[in-house]
Amino acid sequence: MSRKLPLAEGQVARTATARVLLRGGVAERTGEALTARVVAERVGWAADLVAGMTAGLLAKRWNAGDVARLADGVDEAGRTLPSNAWMALRRLGWAVTVPDEVKVNDRIVRMAQEQAGRILRGAQHRAEMVTGVLKTWPTDPAKRTQAEWDAVREAIPDSRTLPSSAIKARTRQVTTFLDAHGRLPADVFELEEAPRAARMLVLAAVDRQQATLERAEDDPARVLLRLQLPTRQDPRSYADWTWVACPLTLPPTVPPDAVLHLPTLRPQGRKVCADLAFSHPVPKAERRGHTTALGIDWGLNTLLSAGAMHRHGDGRITALGAGAMFRAAGVMARQHRLRHHGEHLHAKTDSYERLIGGEEDHHLAAKHAVLQAEYGHVADRRSGLNDALAWSAARWAVDQAIAAGATVIYVEDLRSMEAKGMGRTLNTRLSQTVRGQIVANMRHLAAETGIAVVTVPPKNTSKHCPQCLMPLRHCKAPDRPTTPGWKWAICPDPDCGWQGDRDHGAWQRIAARGLTHQHNTTLDRATGQMAIPRVIDELEASAVITPTAPAQASGGGRSKTGPTPRRTSRPVPRRRGAPSTPSPHGPAGQRPEGHAHTDHKPPRAACRYQGVRTPTVHTISSSTPTTRRNRPRHRPKGAALGAGFHLHTHATPPRWTDPPVTTPKATTDPQADQRR
């Protein structure tokens, strides 16, 4: 299978991942069919070997010197290190230690080096962040001043797209170390231990001598994965490694002409998940030259508020429609319940750990294991709920852009999405949202259609009017303009008069700011993310929305063209122009309806007599005399009309009102008649 992807003009390669399951296999040596459980067991044995070798290499190289040396990208001879992590480690001479009396081939060693190299390369970013926090340690770690925030961002490389919550998390981590040891840590390697190696097989680091991947010619959705797996937990020789053929079924999200790459296998209990990477051509997303854009604003219960804007040739910006909202109140409530349940289980687990004290035969050890398993299940449910919410919100946003014909999506920069100053409950709910995951999924889905996703600065997007840029006055609701609140916004300028939902005004400001600042869009070559770094005052002054003329009502113009006709002050009775339709069993004709009845009759449910055909049933009547003693404290409308306690409550007829009718049976027995 060729790994070269042919690209046409205006196209770029997009690499994505599809998750498939290994539902079994065939041992090529014996032809024996292997179940999914057996395949998962054998993949788990290989993953344990790789994880053990990776952990040993990480423990040996987890220091500032080795991580910085790998991050420099140059070996001792001054040559540039390869992009493959396993090849870069071999260039540096970093080998792994194979367990004694275990026989593995060189491809298994490659997978261990690849996984360790990726982890060590990712540790450089954490090391730079912790170093910047330590260099600019604030006076009050719980609350930095604006000058201290500027200083810490200057000390951290590439902190332009770094959210403030990440810096706060590192600050809390250092504060915990300071409280425990009485001093600041030297670096992140003293602050943290070596990361744990995951149980997985990175087949991208091997060649055809370890694994192959072929697509079926008759059905593009069928793929055959061949790989060598051990037949025992501790293979002693190469004979303990055999070839296993595993058929895979691709999901419909994988195009038929996509180029497939070797997957990453992750054993999970009795099944094996394969993350299959594939590449296919997509339209290229442009940084500038957009005329129609979709603006997205973040909310709480209304997670997303979005709408389309259009920029005309003369520079005017108009809204395309009234916008829409993505509400996630139910999902957020369920997340809140799961979080409470998880915190309760975590507290009980910690209490049991203190009571057990490391004793394996303690009588609470079994309960502790059950609680740990239940806590893991709750965590998995929360993760699954977050994934579903992130994909659903991202799919909704991209669909809104496609329906509006937008070529770019402007979304707020996530650095300002912090949970602070709103109370414990609201801060927790804000922290539970998966905004970063939504934006990542949004970029992934938008790339399929060539739509660019650009982050813009969120400053004053909800504060200023989208039509005149005047500071807005916020209130509780449109019919409560004097009640303090934040949901409804009103422009104080009488010439403008704009008012609307706070989030609707925010997405209009975001889209207008993006369209006017699109020539300043920057592209990060490492991550491929687009962003507008700062707001320019001259361009911001033109980022206003031009209100569109209201649609004229149907039926022609309503302007006055003549004198108003004279209207009589006498009311005209409501009459019919034709006789009413006769009933099937009534007379041949009826008179017109005539005047409407003036006497008021309560509805059927409020009638005093509700079909109960017995005088023994007592109903509540308005004519019943009341004294100070028997006067009820609460008298609803239905009771006042004699319909019972509630207006729509009906009295059930008693069973003895309609006694059953029994007819004696005819008989010819005289003795029976005599007895009767």
N, C-alpha and C positions, 0 to 999 in steps of 0.2 A: 504494500500500500504506500503510495507516494505521500509524503508529508508536506509537499509544496502546494501552496494555495494560490491559484491564479486569480489575479485582481485586475479589474477593469479600471478605467479612468473615473475618478470620483469615489472609489471604494477603498475601504480599509479592512484589515483582518480583525475579527472579533473572536476572542477565545472565551468560552463559557464551559460550565460543568453541568453534567447531568448525573443524577443519582440512580443507580440501578442495583438490583440484588442478584447475588449468585444463588440460584435455586437448585444447584446440583452440579455434577460433573461426571466425567468418565475417565478412569485410569487407563491411559493409553497402553501400558505394558500388559495388563491383563484383560482389558476390555470390561472391567467391572464398573457398574453404574454406582456412583457415589451420591448419597443424599446430601441435602443442604447442611444437615448437622455435621456430617463427616467432613465436608469441605470446610466448614467453619472451624472445626477442631484443628485441621491440618494448617489452615491459614493462621490460626492463633498460635500454633507452635512456632511457625516462622516469624510471626510478629514479635513473640516473646524473645527470640534470639536477637532480632534486630534492636528491640528496645533495650535489652541488656547491654549490648555493645555501644549504643548511642549514649546511655546514661554514664557509662565509664568514660567516654570521650568528653562529655560535657563536664563531668566532675574534674577532669584533668585540666581543661582549658577555660574554666570559668574564672577569669581574672581580667583586669583592665588591659594588661599588655597584649594578651593574645587576641582579645576581641578588637582592640584598636588596630592591631596588625592585619587582621582579616578585613576590617572595614577600609583600610587604606587601599586595598586592591592591588598591591605590588608585592612581589616576592623578594627574596634576598638578592637576586640578580638584577632587580629593577624591571622585570617583565610584568606586564599586566596579568592579573589572575583571571582565569576563565570564569564565565558566568555560572557554570555548573558548580554547585557547592562541593560535591564530592571530589571533583577534579581540582578545585582550588585548595582543598585540604591536603590532597596528595602533593600538590606543588609545594606547599609549606612543610611537608614531611610529618603531618599529623595523622598517625595511624591509629586504628582501633585495636583493642585487645580481644581476641577470640577466646571464649571459655575453653578450659582444658577438656580433652577427650570429646570434643565436638568438632565435627567436620562440616565446614561450609565453603561454598565457592566464593570467588571474588565478587560476584554480583550481589551477594548478600552483604558483603562488607561495603560495597558501594551505597546500598540503601541506608546503612547506618551512618556513613559519612555524609550523605546528602541531608538526612534529617538533622544531624548535629550541626552541619554548616548553616542550614537555614535558621536554626535557633540562635546560633552565635551571631549571625549577621543581623538578626532582628534585635539582639540585645544592645547594639550600639545606640539605637535611638533612646532606649530607656536609660542608658548610661549618660548620654548627653543631657537628658531632661533632669535627672537627679543631680548632676553636676551643676546645672544652671540654678536649680532650686537651692542647693547648698551654698553657692557663691553669693546669692542675693537673699540670704535668710532674713525674713521680715521680723520686725519688732513684735508684732502680734500675729502668729501664724494663722489664727482663726479669721483675721480680717486684714487683708492687705490694703494699703493706700494705693491711689492711682499711680504715684511715682514708683512704688514697689512693683506694681504690675508691669509697668513699662520696663523696669530694670530686669525682671525675670524673663520677660519675652526677648529682650536684647541678648540675654545670656544663653538662651536656648536656640540652637540653629534651626532654621526653617519653622519658626513658631507662628508663622502667619496664619496657617490653617489649623493650628493646634487649639482645641477647645480649652476653655478655662477650667472645666471640670477635671481634665486630666492633670493639670498643674495642681489643683486642689487635692486630688487623690494622692499624688506624690508627697505633697506637704503633710497630709495626715499620716502617711506612712513614716515619714521622717520624724514626725512628732511622737509617734508611738515608740520608735527606737530611742528617741531622746529621753522619754519618760522611763524607759526600762533600763538604759545604760548610763544616763546622766551626761551624755555627750552626743555630738552629731556623728553620723557614719562617714567613713572616708569616701565611699562611692556606692553604687548600686550593688556591687558584688559582695560588700559587707552587709548591705541592707537585705538582700535576698539570697536564698540558696540557689543552687543550680536547678533549672527547670526540669520537670518530670518529662521523660520521653514517652510519647504516645505509642500505643500498640497499633502500628499500621505498616503497610508495605508500600513504599514509594517506588512503583514500577517504572516511573519516568527516568530513573537513574540507571536502568539496566538495558541490555541489548537483547537480540534474538536468542542468545544462549540461555536466557532465563525466562523470558516471556515474549509472546507474540500476540498480535491482535489483527484479525481478518474479518472483513465484512462479507456477508453472503451475497452472491451475484444475483440470485433471483429475488431476494427480499432485502432491501437496504436497512430494514429495522432489526435484522438478525445479525449478531456479531459473535464470533468464536474467540474466546480468550484461552490461550495455552500458557501454562506456567509450571515451574518446578516447585513442588511442595514436599516437605519431609513426611515420611511414613511413621515416625516416632518423635517423641518430645525432645530427645537428645540424639540426633543422628550421629552415628559413629563413622560412617564412610559415605562415599558418594552414591553407593547403592541404596542408601536410605532416602535418596531424593528421586522422585519419579515425576513424569509429566502428567498433568491433569488438564483435560479440555473442559472448559465451562462455557456453555452457551449463554448469551446475554440478549435481552430484548430491549431495544432502545425506546425511550419515550418519544411521543410525537414532537417534542420541542427540538429534537435534533434534526436538522435538515438532511435530506438524502444525499446532497453533494458535499456535506461537511467532511473535513479531514479529522479522523479520530486519532487520539493519542492514548498511550498506555495509562490505565487508571491507577488510582491509589486505593488499596484495599484496607478496610477497617473492620475487623471482626467485632461483632456485637452480639454476645450470647450465642444463640443457635443459628445466626445468620451472618452474612458478610455483605457489607455495603461497599459498592465500588463507585468512586467519584471519577466518572469518565469525562475527560476534557476533550473538547472538539473546537475546531476553528472553521469559520465560514465568513464570506465577504458580506459587508453591510455598507450602506451609504455613509459617507464621511460627514461628520458633524462639524459645522463651521463655527468659528468664534464670533464673527461679525457679519453684518449684512442682513440682519433679521428685520422683518416688518411686522410679524405677528408673533406674540409671545404669550406664555401662560405664567402668571404670577401665583405663587403659593405662599401662604402664611400659616404659621404653626398656631395651634390652639390647645385647649385642654380637653374638654368633652368633645368639642368640635375639633378633631385632631388636625384636619386640613381644611383650609378655605382657599379656593382657587377660582380664577377667572381669566379670560383672554383679553388682550389689548392689541390694538392695531395702530401702527405708526404710518401716517400718510406722508406723501411726498413733500408737503409744505411744512412738515415738522409737527403737525397736530397729532395728538394721541387720543384715541377714543376707545371706549369699552365695548366689547362684543358680548352683549348679554349682561345678566345680573350676577353671574357667578354661581358657584355651587359649594357645598360643604360635605366633608366626609366625617360623619359622626361615629365615635367609637366609645360612647358612654357605657354600653353593656360590657364590652371587652375590658375596659378600664376597671369597672366594678368587679369583674371576675378576677382580674389580676390583683386587685386589692384584697379580695378574700383569700386567694392563694398565698399572697405575701404574709398575711396574718397567720395562716395555717403553718406556713414554713417557719416563721419566727417562733411560733409556739413549739413546734417539733425540735427546732434547733436548741431552744432553751432547755427542753427536757433531756435532749441528748447530752448536752454539756453537764447537766446535773447528774445524770447517770455515770458519766465518765469520772466525775469527782468522787462519787460514791464507790465506784468499782476500784479506782486507784491502781489500775494495771493488773489486777488479778484475773487470770483467764477463767478460773473455775468459780467466779463470783455468781451468786444466784440472780443478779440483775444483768448478766452478760447477754442472755437470750433476749430480754426486753430491749436492751441497748441496740442489738443487731436489728431487731424489728423496726425500731424507731429510725435507725440510719437508713434502712431500705425505704421506709415510707417517706423520709425526707428527700431521698433521691427521686422517688416517683413525683413528688410535688414539684421539685426543681425541673424535672423533665416536662411536666405539664406547663409550667410557666414558660419554659424555652419554646415549646411547641406553639403556645399561644402567641408569644412575641413574634415568632417566625410567620405565623399565619397573618397576624396584623400587619407586619411590615410588607409582606408580598401583596396583600389586599390593598393597602393604602398606595403603594407604588404603582400597582396596576391601574388603580382608579385615576391617579394623577396623569399617567401617560395616556390613558384613554381620553381624558379631557383634552390633552394637547392634540391628539390625533383628530378628535372630532372638530376642534376649532381650527385645524389647519396650521397650528403653531409649529415653528421650527426650532424653538428654544424654550426652556423652562427655567425661570428665575425663582430661586428659593433662598430663604434667609440663611445667612451664615450661622453655623451651629455653635460658634464660639460663645454667643450670647445666650444660648439655651441653658441657663443655670437654674437650679432649684434653690432659691434663697429669698428671704424677706417676705414670704407669703404664708407663714405658719407651717407647723409640722405636717399636718395632713395634706395640704396642697403641695408642699415641697416633695413629699413622698410620691404623690400621684404624678407630678412632673418628672420625677426621676425614673418612674416606671416606663415612660414612653420610650419607644425605640426609634428615635429620630435619625440617628446615624445609620442604622440598618435600613430605614426607609429610603434615605437618600442614596445609599449604595445600591439598593434594588432598583431605585428609580433610574440611576445611571445605566444599570445593566439592561433594563427593559427599553429605555429610550434609545440605546445604541442600535437596536434592531431596525429602527426606522430612520436613523440619522438625525435624531433630535438631540440638541445639546442641552446639558444640565449645568447651569452656572449659578454659583452662590454670590449673593450681593450683601453688602453691609446692612444690618437691620436697624441702624440708628434712626430714630424718629419716624419709622414707618407707620406706627400706630398713633403718633402724637400729632402729626400735621394733617391738614385737610388735603385730599388728593386733587382738588380742583384749584385751590388758591394758596396752599402751603401755609395757611394760618394755623396756629395751635388750636386743637379741638377741645371742646368741653364735653366731658364724659358724664353720663348719667345712668340710672338704672334701666330705664326703658323709654321708648318714645312717648308714652302717655304719662310718664313720671319724670319730667325734665328737671325737677328740683331735687330729686332723691339722688344722693351720691352713689356712684357705681362706675363700672368700667365697660359694660357690654355695648352701650349705645353711645354714638359720637355725634355731636352737633357742632357745625361750624358757626362761630359767633359773628362772622362777617355777614351783614344783611344783604350785600350784593351777591354773595355766593349762595348761602342758604342750604349747603349740602348737609345731609344727615343720613346716617345709615349704621349698619352693624360695624363695630370696631374692626373685626377681622376682614370684612369686605373692603373697608377703606385701606387696610394694610396691604392686601394683595394688589390693589390698584397702584399703590405707591411703589411696591416692589417691582411690578412689571414695568411701570413708567421709568423707574430708576435704571432698570436693566437695559431698556431700549435706548435711553439717552447716553448711557455709559458703555455701550457695547464695544466701542472702539478701544477701550482700555482693558478688555478682557485678557487675562493671562492664562497660560497653559503650563501646567506642571508636567514636565517631560517624564518624570519618574512614575507618577501615578495616572497621568492623563486627565486630571481634574481641571476644570475651568473655573475661574473665579474673577470677580471684580474687586480688587484689593481695597480701594478707598473711594470716597465720594468727593467729587469736584464741585465746588460751589457754583461755578458758571454753568455747568451742565445740569446741576440739580434745580436751578431756577427755571429751566425749560421742561422739567419732568412733571408737568401738570396735565390733568385730564380735561379734555374739552367735552362738556356735556352735550349729548346728542339731543336733537329736537324731539319732543314727545310725539308719538304717533297720533295722527288725526283720527277722531272717532268716525266710525262708519255712518253712512247716511248723509254725506255732504256736509258743507259748512254750517255752523250754528250761529253765524253772525246775523244780527237783526236787519232785515231788508224792508220792513213795513210796519204799520201800526199794530200794536198788540190787540188781538181780538177780545171783545167784551166777554167777560165771564160772569154768570149769574151767581149771586150769593146763596141761592137756594140749592141745597144738595139734591142731586138727582138720585132717586132710588135705584138700587141694583136690580135690574130686570133682565130677563132673557129675551132675545129677539125672536124666538120660536118656542112653541109649546114643548114641554118636557116629554121625553120618550115614555110612552105608556108602559106600564108593567105587564108581564105576560098574563096575569089573572085579573087585572084591573079593568076599569072602563075603557071605552074606545079612545078617549082623549083626556087631556088634563089642561088646566089653565096655566098660563105662564107663572113663573116662580113668584113674581111680585116682590113685595118688600121683604127684607131680611128680618128674621124674628128678633124681637127685642128682649124677649125673656131669656134669662141666662139659666142654662141647665148644666150641672156639673157633668164631667165625662163619666163614662160607664163605670170606670174603676172607682169613681168618687160617689156613686149613688149610695143612698142610705140603705136601701134594701138590695142585697147582692145575690139574689137568687136563692136565699135560704128559706125554704118553705116550711118553717116551723116557728111557732111563737116562743119556743123555749130558748132560742139563740138570742143572746143579748148583744146589741151593737152599740157603738159609741155614737151618740146623737148630740147635735148642737142644741136640741130643745131640752135636754136633761137638765133639771135645775141643779145648780152648783152652789155650795156654801163655802165658807172659808176653810172648813175642815177637809171636804172632799174635792176641793178645787185642785186639778192637776198642776204640777209645777211646769210641765212642758206640754204644749198643745199644738201639734203640727197641723198643717193645712188639711191633711186627709181626715184627721179626727174631727176638725171643726166642721167638715162637710158631711160627717157621718159615714165615712168610708173605712173606718178602722184606724190603726196607728199610722199607716203609710198610705199615700195617695194611690199607689199601685198594688195594694194588698187586698186580696179577695178572701172572703170567708169560705172555708170549705164546708159543704153541707154535711151534717152528721149522718152516720150510717143508718140510724133508725128513722130518718125522715121518709125514706122510700122502702118500706118493708117488702121483702121478696114475696111474690105471689106464687102460691103453691096450688096446683090443681090436683084434686084426688084422682087417682087412677081408677078406671072402670074395672070391676071384678064380678065374678059370678059366684064367688064363694059365700054362701049365706052365713057361715060361722064368722067369716071375716067381717061381714057387715054387722053382725050382732056385736062382735067385739068393738067395732068402731063406734 
